[in-house]
Amino acid sequence: MGILTNEAKQALVDCTPAYVATVCPDGTPNVSPKGTVMAWDDDRLVFIDLRSPQTMANLQASPHIELNVIHPLTRKGFRYKGTAQVLRDGPLCEEVMTYYEQQRGIHRARMHGVVVMVVTRVLPLWSPAYDDGTGEDEIRAKWCARFQTMIDAARPR
């Protein structure tokens, strides 16, 4: 059995975008949202390089990566830690790009490469809102109301 549980895989489907942290050459962090992250198998995540020059440069200089997802209503998610490789060609790159083209409708011309992350650790991630004993139903209701207010404010009048 791999490191990625079914729950950790499903979170990648339910919680988008994922936020990817890499390390810049000067040692500073770089965080970038990624809307194409998915579990490739039980130990690896993949995402497409659509417009990520800094993330790709950082990974080519240092493979260390962390990816976070959090559900916008429950405020629970996961941290995925590991190392990543940028692929521009080869069988795995071709297989992943073909999947995104056929299953997600992303045109091949938009794909500049593939990132394959080997996950070494998965940790739960949740909001401090739970620290006082508040339950998930109450937190979900609070965030539903907040988002509804935002939706209502954005409607044309």
PyMOL commands that set and color helices and strands:
alter all, ss='L'
color gray80, all
select helices_A, chain A and resi 6-14+53-61+91-104+108-110+128-130+136-154
alter helices_A, ss='H'
color red, helices_A
select strands_A, chain A and resi 18-23+29-34+38-39+44-49+64-70+76-87+113-126
alter strands_A, ss='S'
color yellow, strands_A
deselect
rebuild
show_as cartoon
